[in-house]
Amino acid sequence: MPSDTRTWPIAAVAAALAALVLSVGFAGWIRHAGELMLSLGQAGLSWCL
């Protein structure tokens, strides 16, 4: 971390934005994978029946 105190807020905001983007992207990917598994399960169930 730089010792210059003026860069601390910028670094904190950048880190918070990066964490937010990563968490939102990860949650969206998890939801997309869940929907895909659900649709695959329904298709397999209807095919078995």
Secondary structure as GFF3:
##gff-version 3
##sequence-region A 1 49
A	DSSP	alpha_helix	7	48	.	.	.	ID=ss1
###
